[in-house]
């Protein structure tokens, strides 16, 4: 099975720890998922709040999430405030 391409999504180890981000920004896919699927914003509201993003980028980020749900859910869990504040296991 070939990997599905998402032209608006990229990853860079130097940005957001290598998490999937919207290309040309530092905006992680996980943030799109949180704002839209967990907080109930519409894609249009998200673009109004973050005018440097486009609807195409938001929709591609959501498509990326649905194609890579386990990866993004793990990224969300690892970047929740509680997880970030927790000291590393010894």
Buried (B, 14 or more C-beta within 10 A) or exposed (E): EEEEEBEBBEBEEEBBEEBBBBBEBEBBBBBBBBBBEEEEBEBEBBBEEBEEBBEEBBEBBBBBBEBBEEBBEEBBEEBEEEEEEEEEEE
